[in-house]
Amino acid sequence: MYCVYCETPPPRRTKEILTGTWDKESYPHATLATYNCRPGYIKLGRVIFECRNGVWHHLHPYVECRNKPCGHPGDIQFGSFELTAGTEFVFGARVQYKCDEGYQMLSQRNFRECQADGWSNELPHCEVSKCLPVNAPENGKIVATGVYEANQEFSFGQVVQFECNKDYKLSGSKEIHCSADGNWNAAVPTCIVITCVPPRLNNGNLMTPVKVYRENERLQFTCNAGYTFGERSDAECTEYGWSPKPFCKEIRCDPPTVTNGTYHPKKKVFRELEAIRVECNQGFHFEMGNRDRRAECTKNGWLPIPRCILRPCDYPHIENGALTEYYEYYKERAFPAQLGVGIYYRCLDGYVSEREERWPLIRCTKVGWSPAPKCLKKCSPGYLENGRFLSSYWNTYKEGDEISYVCSTHNLETRVTCTKNGWSPTPTCTSTSKERSCSIELLFFTHPCLLYIL
């Protein structure tokens, strides 16, 4: 039988090295070549190639040398590491160490490499960052956390506070802290004498002005006509300036909100002594009872307060509700009701009271019926085509409540609110399904999968 020789030596390999001498020009059929692992690799079985009909064949294709493991590289105190080369702790891997915030590395090398004889370098070391000593400001002192000694260093995170002597105040930061980079986050403050200069007072005058005020000295001021002082008519000199800040503000009143009524004239802003006339809706009256129903803008706001209240205690007209049959039938005899009288009412179908009581109780008080009778619209989730509510089908809600729903075409939640007209906005989910079309052309019936000849 004729056999073909291998015209070349066995192949060179990355992880294995060929044993023996291979300097011939050709090698006969069935010649075996054995490999050993290179440094840094370990053998898992025998790596052998055989010459077969002029070609070198790997006898055991799944056998090769594997990267030698180095084990865990080691953790460090106040630091961590990450694998920057390779995916396992084996030959060729590299890990890099870094210190936690506020710590600095003392070692020259911040990495270790997995070599043939194990991990290179020693484990790095991290030490807490230090800040230089600080001195107390002139006319002040240091208030440090813990025991403080002169010329001591401070570690990362430590805080130094400063205080000034009597009659002095700080200029700068009240406290400084040692940063992660070993520097103070701010300069040491200074202590300066506490003084206040006369304030600039618009639309007012100082009563006894002086050039400079010392701490705890006070000034008094007055405001021009049509103006009033902001908080008080005097102010005290403190290390933070004038307290409270002296200023005069124009006496102005915003347009009032008159529930169950209105007012005239209408203006965006009212000034001192300007007045309005209040008109209450039917069944309500001006709370203060004055005949001209007049309220005036003052430095303390509207006086009297423009407010319309229910006349105690007329027949209560309940929107979407009704009183018990007795009070409905004898309402002309029962109303106006006396103070302290309590009556029950009910809400019509599809409506509910604020507390969702079947027969809520209201009582006649000096300001009218209390609590005010209300019947709120009820909403239920119901069936939603192409979607669903994130709530039980049987739950009910009232005006002001919110619920969410999702459509079948996506998972985004949409919120709707129960209003007197139902859910707003109206819950809607559109279908995105597409109909398949068929066509008949030249006596052929086409279908996505089949073909028929007519």
Helices and strands as residue ranges (DSSP letters): E 16-18, E 32-37, E 41-43, E 47-52, E 55-58, E 65-67, E 79-85, E 94-99, E 103-105, E 111-115, E 118-119, E 126-128, E 130-131, E 140-144, E 154-155, E 159-164, E 168-171, E 175-177, E 190-193, E 195-196, E 204-206, E 213-214, E 218-223, E 227-229, E 234-238, E 241-243, E 248-250, E 252-253, E 261-264, E 270-271, E 275-280, E 284-286, E 294-298, E 301-303, E 308-310, E 321-323, H 325-329, H 331-334, E 342-347, E 351-352, E 361-365, E 368-370, E 376-379, E 387-389, E 397-398, E 402-407, E 414-419, E 422-424, E 440-441, E 444-446, E 451-453
